[in-house]
Amino acid sequence: MMQEKRPVCRIRLEEVDSTNRYAKTLSESDEWQLVTAEFQTAGRGAGTNSWESERGENLLLSLVVRPKSLEASRAFTLSEALSLAISDALSSYVEGVSIKWPNDIYCGQRKMTGILIENELAGPLVRRSILGVGLNVNQKRFVSDAPNPVSLRQVLGREVDREEVLERLLDCFALYVAMLENGLFDELHQLYLSRLFRLGVEADYSDADGRFRATITGVEPGGHLLMTDTEGHQRRYAFKEVKYE
């Protein structure tokens, strides 16, 4: 389906501590606000994790959106929409793209994109959402202790136009936000599940009680991961409560 482009106000930075932190300082706007940086001195991942990125090689961005009448209980749909948009954009370059719950983007068994979402609420609604993205585009090698990073360039063997990737990402995201704003939550959720890394595959995991083998059976609309272990027990996890081995 065709979707009219959303108006986006872009702020280009050469260097910043974190695009998400910078985005929090922006004044109210009816437009989407996009902060991009060539380098982050304190790039953030989820929790206390950092994000490795060489200067000028990758996409480092935060997109500020104000969804229309989105209930806080449905905030995970923004994560689904962004994950789908990035996976669509990357799938136009490489095969084997999937979404590792809740919103890491994988190419095969390796991580190509990390997402950090920070929502601000106004009563029962999401007032503003800051969607942080670190997308590995042209980095040739990674030196941090991150377990499995990969870039588009490493997979393709050639340099990729970062602006082209960004434009595709934004166009795809506009489509999924339109679904969200039109109340197509179930359809969005099913699309998300269709891209889910390890769905229906038995694998090793660990939680506070130790290692176990289980199969991912789904994700609740609110974002909890659902699994069945090898003993037939049903398991349900919030973010950071379970680790992929």
N, C-alpha and C positions, 0 to 999 in steps of 0.2 A: 504494500500500500504506500501511496505517496504521502509525505508529510511536509508541511511548510517548515522551512528552517526557523529555529528559535533565535531570537535576537540575543547575541552574546557580547558582553563587554569584556574585552581581554586586557589583562595586565601582564606585560612581559618583564620579567626580572632576570638580571644576570646572575644574581646570587641572593639567597635568603636562607634563614635558618630552617624554616619549614613552610611550604606553601599553605598547608592547613592553618598554621598559626597566623600567617599573613592574611588569609581569607577571613579569619574571624574579626579582623579589624575593619572590614569593609562596611560602608554604610548601606542602608536598605536600597534595593533596586528592584524594579519589575522585570529587568532583564536577568538572564543567567550571567553570572560573573565567573570568568575563567582566569585563574592565576597560573602562569607557567614560569618555570625557572630553568636556567641552564645548569645550576648547581645548588645543592642544599648542604648547608653545614651541619644540620641536625635533622636529616631526613628521618621520618618516623614510619615504623610499621605498626602492627597491632601490639597493644600492650607496651612493653618496654623495648621491643625490637627496633633496630635501626634499619635504614634502607641504603644499600650501597649503590652508588651511581657515579660514573666518571663525568667530568664536566663536558657538557655539550653533546653527549652521546645518546641520551635516552629522553623519554617524556616524563617530566616531573610536573604534576599539575594538581590543582584543586578547583573543582567546579562547585559554585554556590547556587543552589536552586531553592525555590520556595514552592513546594508542591501545593496544588489546589485542594484544600479540604482533606488532606491525608491524615487519617487517624493515627495516633502514635502506635496503636496496636498493630498497624499495618506498615510500620516503618521498614520492615525487612524487604518489602517490595522494591524499595529504592536500591537496596543491595542487589536484588535479583535483576532489576533493570540495567544497572551499571555492569554487572557481571556478564549479562547477555550481550550488551553492546560491545564490550571489549572482546569477548569471544568471537562475535561476528566480524569485527574489524580485523582481528588477527587471522581468522579463518580465510580471509581473502588473500593471505600470503602463505600460510602453512596449514598442514593437515594435523589432525590429532589434538585439537584444542579442546579443553574441558574446563569445568569450574570445580575446583576443590573447595568443599564446604569450609567456611561460608562464602568466601568470595576471592580466593586466590585463583589466578588463571594459569593453567598448566598447558604446556605443549609436550605431549607424551608424558614422561614421568618427571618433568622439570618445570620449575616455576618461572613464568615469564612476566607476570604482573602481580603486584600487591595492591590492595585497596584498604584505605582507612576512612571510615565514615563516621562523622560526628554530627548528631542531630540535636537541634535546639527545639524545645517544645513550648507551646503556648496552650496551657490547659490540656485538652485531650487531643490536640492536633500537632503535627510537625510544622513548626514555624519556618525553620530554615535547616537545610541539610548541606554540610560541607563534605564533598566527595573527593577524597584524596587518592591519587593514582600514581604509582611508580611503574612505568612500563619499559622493559628492557628492549631497546630498539637496536642500537649500533655498538654496544659495548663488546669488546673482543675477548676480554677475560675478566673473571671475578676473583677477588683475593680475600674477601671476608670469610667468616666461618659459616655463612649461610649454606645449607646442605646441598641445594640443587638448583642454583640459578641458571638461566639460559636467556639469550637474546635472539631477536629475529635474525640478526646478522650471523650469529653462530649457526643457526639452523639453515639459513638460505645460502650462506657463503658469499653474501654481497651486502653492500650498504643499502639502507632503506630510507626513504624520505620521511622524516619525522612529522612534518606538517601534513603529509598525505595520510599518515596513520591517525593523526589527531582529528582531521576532518571526517574520516570514516567513523571514528569512535563517536564523535558528537552527533553525526547524522543518525547512527544506529540508536544512540541513547534517546534522541528526540522521539523516535518511533516507539520505543518501549515506555517512555514517560507518557506518551499519548494513550497507550493502552491502560496505564495505571490511572490516569486522570479520567478515563472513560469507564472505570470500574471493572476492567477486564482482569481482575486479580487472579482468578482461577487459571485463565489462559496463560498469563504471565508465569505463574507458578509451575505449570506443566512444562512450559518451555525451559524453565530453569532446571527442572528435574531431568529433562531429556539430555542436558549437557553435563550432568553431575559426574565428577570423577569417582570411580570405583563403585558406582551404583550397581547393586546386585552381585558384586565380586567379593568373595571371602578374602580377608587380609588381616594383618596384624595391627593392633592398636594398643594403647595403654591409657589408663586413667589413674586416679588417686589410689586405687587398690592393686595396680600392677598391670602386666601385659595380658592380652586376651586376643582371640580370633573372633571375627564377626563379619557380618555382611551388612552394608548400608542398605536400608530398605526405603528410605525417603527422608524428607525434611518437612517439618510442620510449617504451615504458612507464617507462623511467628518466628521461625528461624531455628528451632531446635532440631538437632540431628537424631534420626531414628535408626537403630541398628538391632539385629538379632545375632546373639553370639552362638558359638558352636554347641552350647548346652541348651539352646532354645529359649534363652532368656531375652526379653525385650529390654533394650537400653535406650535412654533418652539423654541427650547432652546439650548443654548450652555452650557457647563459644568458650574456648580455652579449657573445657573440662575433659577433653579427650585429645590424644595425640596420635597422629598417623605414624606408623613405624615403616 
